[in-house]
Amino acid sequence: MRHYLLVDGYNVIHANAELAAIAADSIDMAREKLCDALCEFSALSRYTIIVVFDAHLVAGGMESVSAERGIEIVFTKEAETADSYIERAAIRRRAKNTKITVATSDLLEQIIIIGSGAARISAQDLWTEIQTTRARVLERYKKTRPIKKNPLESFLDPQTAQRLEEMRYEK
């Protein structure tokens, strides 16, 4: 079964304190950090992720869709909100063996999404799930691959290692 996760990008950025702080300095950096996190989450969770950013206030803006690092990044066209794009995308991708989840904190959008048969998750809950998944996978990795210390001496021939040891204790 294919599982799509449609993400209202700016909604997630502004719902999260860390991303919102970055956005206060640079919205481009906040978008990049969100896309990095979603890319990693896609690899760890097996979601097909589509992140949508509003460009509805950009005069003459054309819709742009690009596949980058395993996720699809969409900028809407002039006069189209991320919500309307997500609604269209959810309807287009609905099929028997497809599950759709939408990440947004917009209450009206959540109601519309539920009515169309898709699942919903709040923007903040999505960020929490991303962080939890990352921590769980990292913990599992650490358990299966314990950190081994590789001191410099283990790479040296015996004579050099001995000389280094002597130098260490010289005054």
N, C-alpha and C positions, 0 to 999 in steps of 0.2 A: 504494500500500500504506500502510495506517495503522500507525503505530508508537507503541505505548503505552510509557511509562516509569512504572512504579509505584515509588514511593520511600518507604522506611521513614524518616520524618522524624526521629525522635529518634535513630535509628541513625546517620544522616548527621551530625547535630549533634554527637553524642558521639564520632564517629570523626575529627572535624576539629578541630584545635587552636584555630583562630580562632573557630569557632562554639561550641566547648566553653567557651572563655574568656568569651564573651558570655553563654552560658547560666548560668555561675556567678553572674553578676549578675542576669540576667533571662531566663528561659526564653522569655517572650513575645517579647523582642527577638531572640533566636536563631532562633525560628520565623519571625519576620518577615524576617530577613536571608536565611534559607534560601529562603523563598517568593519573595522578590525575585529571588534568583539563579536559581531554577527558572523563574520567569516570563520572565526575560531569555533563559535557555537554551532555553526552549520556542520563543520567537520566532526564535532563531538556528539551531536544530537541526531544527525541524519535528516534534518529539516532541509527542504528546498526553500531558501529565504529570498524574499523580494522586499527590499527596503525602499520606501517611497518618500520623497521630499517634495514639499510644496514649492512650485515655482509660479503659482497662479498670479502673483503680483509683478512678475517680470514682464514688462511690456515687450510684445513680440516674441515671447519665449516659446520655443518649440519643445515638444516632449522629447526626452532623451532617455534611452534605455541602454545600459551597458552591463555586461557580465564581467565582474572583476573578482578575482580571488575566491571563486566558488559561490558568490551571491549575485543577485541581480539588483542593480541600483537604478532607480527611476527618478527622474525629475519631471514633474508634470508640466503640461503646456500652460500658456497664459490662460487665465480664467478657469483653471481646473484645480480643485483642491486634492490633497492626498486622499481624503476620505472618499471622494467620488471615484478616483482611480482605483482605490482598494475595493470598493463595492463592485466595480466593473470586473476587476481581476478575479475576485472571489466567485462571481457568477460564471465567468469564462472558464475557470479551472475546475469547477464542480463536476465531478464524475463519480461513478460507482466506487472505484478503488482509490479515491482521493479524499484526504482529510484536510480541511483548511482551518487555520487558526489566525486570528487577526490580533495584533498587539496595538492597542490604542487606549488612551484614558478618556477619550471623548465619549461621554455617556450616550448621546444620541447615536453615534456611530456604532457603539456596542449593541444597542437595541436593534439597529438595522441589520447588523452582522448576524446576531442570533436568529433574527427572523428569516434570514436567507439560508440558515442551516449550518453556518460556520461556528466554530468555537471562538471564544475571545479570551484575551489575557490583558490585564492592565499594563501600561508602559512600565511602571515601577516593578510589577511582578515579573515581567520579562527580564528586566535588568538583574533582579535577584536570582532568577533561574539561570541566567548566563553565568553569574558569579559562582553559584552553587555547583553548577556542572563543571566549571573550570576547576574549582577546588577539589571536587570528588575525583575527577580524572587525574589531577596532579597527585593526590594522595594515593590513588591506586598505582600510579606509575612509581612513586617512591617506594611502595611496598614490594613491587615486583623487581625493581632495580635499585637496590640499596646504594647509597652514595659510598663510593670507595675513595679513600684518600690515596693520592698518588704523589708521595713526597718526592722532591727532587732527587734524593739519594737513590731511589729505585730505578732511575734512568741513567745513573752514572756507573762507570766501571769501578771495581772495588778499590783501586788505588786512589782515584779521584775522590771517591766517597770518603775514604779514610783521611785524606788531606783536608777535605772540607770539614770533617768532624774535628780535626786538630785545630784548624783555624777558628772554629766556633768557640773553642775554649781558651784560645790565646788571649793575652791581655795586651 
